[in-house]
Amino acid sequence: MQELPVVPKIETNITNEFPLKKPNWLRVKLPIGESYKHVRGLVDTHKLHTICESGNCPNMGECWGEGTATFMILGNVCTRSCGFCAVATGRPASVDWDEPQRVAEAIHLMKVKHAVVTSVDRDELKDGGSTIWYNTIKAIKNLNPHTTLETLIPDFRGFTDQIQRIIDAAPEVVSHNMETVERITKQVRIQAKYNRSLTVLETLKKGGMRTKTGIMLGLGETKEEVIQSMHDLVAVGTDVLTLGQYLQPTKKHLPVQRFVHPDEFAELREIGYSIGFDYVESGPLVRSSYHSEKHVIPGFGRNKWMIEKG
């Protein structure tokens, strides 16, 4: 990795006494409509968890209104306590071995062409939950042979055999989020490691996967650090990058240090394509699975960008 000049540490306002006011470009529509109600009904009927709800995603109304949702397997309680995440932390319930089939059936009923699956971290399990991951991918593929699939996976503590199970199941896209830049990784992702996440993405790429990651902005990083992370990701062959604005889920979580203007997101998108990403999704409301059906297609984003450039 390229060395950066020393950047002064940015102190976090942990008391959150003076939260920043959201700018107009972060306004979202309330979830309404028949498609939204249909997806809500399927999720409730099949007793499924979604990161849309657990993560307080601002795009839930739009995505559910289009008939898509990001399913979260292995329960809705995480063994990690990241400073940005709204998912509950604690002792998870026992593994539900019937869950893979229920997820596959829900996707079948939704008749979606592209599905996204993620999970909590299950560090207490010997296999990190990778067996349920494998079973879920295979169940979805068996019941929905024409559905493309993105899997947003944890780091599995870097264990190669667990990552290999994902590779063996062969989803169209495998995503693992960096979430932030190297300097503040320990603060933002307490039990994670920046270089370990890079290694996970590199292992997936060497295994033949189309790889993807996401970074949140507004946690105290500098633009130079974001660009450095982008170079690090290209160096390990990452295909798709998403950049979005961090939004504080509760007062107990890390506060927003700044709201990044859409023009800066647009600039980072240009930089991303210029240094070699195949697809860059960059904007205040962008989240990992936003427009993910487009991220499956090699060359789609880059070709569109090249046309825009003339």
N, C-alpha and C positions, 0 to 999 in steps of 0.2 A: 504494500500500500504506500502511496505517496505521503510524505510527511507534511503536516500543516504547521503554520506558525502557532505558537502557544496562544490559546484563547482564554481570557479571564473567565473564571467560573461564574455562572449566572445563578444567583441565589433564588430559590423558589419561595414564593409567597405562600408558605404552608398554612398560614392562618386564613388566607383567602378573604381578608377583610374588605378588600376593594376589587371585586371581580370586574373584569373588563366587560363593557357593553357590546353585545353582538351587533355587527354592522348589517346593513340591509341585504348584502349579498348572501347572508346565511339564513335567510327566511325560507321555510319549507312549507309545502302544502299538507294539510291534514289528510290522513288516510280515509278515503271514501270510495264508494262505487261497488258494483256487484262483484267484480273480479276480486277486489280486496276482501269482501265478505266470504267469497268462495274459498280463497286461500286460508283465511282465518278459520273457517269451518273445518277444512282438511287437517290443519295443524292441530286443532283442538280434538277432533275425532280420533286421530291416530296417536294422540299423546306424544307429540313431537316437540322438540326444542328448536328454536331458531335463534341465530345470532342477531337477527333483525330486531327481536324483542329484547334479548338479554344484553345486547350491546347498545341499545337505544339508538339505532341507526336512523339518521335523518332522512334517508331515502326509502324507508319502509313503505310509505304510502304509494310512491311511484312504482316500486318494484312489485309489491303485492298487487297493485292495481293492474299490472301487466301479467299477472299470473305466475310470478317467480318468487322464490324465497331461498334463503341460505340456511340449510338444515345444520343443526349442531348435534353431533352424536356424543356418546359417552357421558350423558347427563348434562346438567346445567350448573354444576359446582366444580370449580377449578382448584387444583392443588397449589397454584401459584397466586401471588398477590401483586400483580402489576399495578403501577401507580396511575395508569390511564384507563383501566378496563372496568366496565360496569358489571361483568359477570361475577357472580358470588364466589367467594373463596371459602374453603373449609374442607370437611371430610366428605368426599363424594359417596353416593350410594353404590351398591354392588353393580357389577357389569350386567347389562341387560342383553343377553345373547339373541333375543328376538328382534332387537332394534333394527339391525340391517334390513330385514325383510319388510318391516313397517315403513322404513324410509323409502325403500324401493317401490312399495305399493303406493305411497303417497305421491311420489314423482310420476308414477304411471297414471294415477287418477288426475293429476294436474295437466297431463299431456304436454309437458314442457319439452322443448327441443334442447335446452341446456340447463343443467343443474349444478348447484354449488353445495359442497358439504364441508363443514369445518368441525372442530371439536375443542373441548376444554383440554387442559393439560392433565394427564393422569400419571404423575410421577410415582404414585404409590404402587402402580401395577408393574409387575416384572417385565412385561412386554410393552409398557408405556401406552397400552391401548391399541397397538399396531395390528393386532389380530382382528379386533372389531373393525378397524379401518379397512383391512383387506377384505373382510367378509361383506362390509357395506358396499364397497366399490364393485365387487363381483355380483352382489345381489342386484344393484342398480343396473349394471350392464346386462345381466341375464334377462331381467324383466323389461328393460328399456333399451334395446339394442341400437336404436337410432338417436338416443339422447347423448349429447356430449357432456363431459363431466369435468368440473374443476374441483380439486381438493385443496383446502387451505389447512395445512397441517402444523402441529407444534414441532419443536426441534427434536423431540424424542431423546433429549439430553445428548444428542450427537451419536447415539448408538447406530452403527452402520446396518446391523441386521434388521433393526426396526424400520429404518428408512428404506431398506431394500424391499420390505413387504409392500410399501407403496409403489415402488418401481415395478414390482412383479404384477401388481394389480392393474397397472397401465391406464390410469386416467389420462384424458387429453391434456390437462394442465395441472401442474402441482405448484401450489403457492405456499410460501413460508414468509411471514412478514418480519422485516427488520425492525419496523415500528419507528425507530429514531436513529440518530447519528451515534458514532462510537463514544464520544465524550460523555453523553448523558444516558447511555444504555443502562448502567447500573441503577440509576435513579428511576428510570422509566420502566424497565423490565428487570425487576430485582433479582430473579433467579436465572436470568438469561445471560448469554454472552454474545457480544457482537461478532467476534471471529467464528464462534461456533455456528451461528446462523449462516454466515457466509459459507462455511464448510458444508452445511446441510444443502444449501442451494447448489454448490459445486458438485456434491455427490449425486444429487438428483439429475443434474445436467449430464454428467458423465454416464448416468444410467439410461440416457436417451429421452429424458422427460423435457417437455416444454415448461420452463420455469418462470415464476412470477413472484414479486414481492411488493410490499407497500410500506410507505414512510409517512408518518404524521408530521405536520409542521405546526409551529406555534408553542413548542414545549421549552424553548430557550436555546435552540440550535441556531447557528449562523448559516447564511446562504452558502458560504464557502464550505462548511461542513457537509451540507446536503449534497453539494456537487462532488465532494470527495467520496461520499457514500455511493453516489451514482457511479463514479469511476470504479470503486471497489466491486460493485455489483456486476458491471459489464465485464470486469476482469475474470469473474467466475462463470460467465456465460449466461447471466440472467436475461430472459427474453422480454418480460413485461414488467413495467413499473407503474405503480399507482401512487400519486401524491395527493394528500387531502389535509384539510384543516382539523387539528385536534379540538374537540369540544369536551369540556369537563362534565362528566356524567353526574357527579354529586360533589358536595363541598368537601367530602373526605378524600377526593382524588386530586391529582396534581392540577393546579390552576393553569389557565391559559396565560402564557407570557405575552403573546401578541396574536392578532388576527392578520393573516397574510392576505394581501390584496390579490384579486384575480389576475392582475397584470404580472405579478411575480410568479404565480402558478403558470401562466402562459410562457413566461421566459424560461422557467425550468423545464417545461415541455420541449421547447426548442433545443435546449442544451441536451436533454435526454436523448432525443433523436440524433443529434449531431455527434454524440459520443458512442452511439451504437445500439441502443435499445430497439427492439423490433416494434414495441407498442408502448406508448406513454399516455396514461390517463392522469391528467393533472387539473385540479380545480378545488375550490373550497369545500364542496359537498361530496367529493369523490371518496368512496370507501372501497375496500378490497374487492368486493364482488360486483361493484357498480359497472354496468355494461360488460360484464365478464363474458357474455356470449361472443363478443367481438374479439376477445383476447385469444380465442382458440385458433384463429386463422393466421398462419405464418404469413408475414408480409403485408397484412391488411392495414395496420396502423402506419407502418413506414411508407407504403405506397401512397396512402392518402396524404401523408405529410409531404412527400416529394411533389405530389400534384399541387398542393397548397403553395409550395415554394416556387412552383413554375419551372 
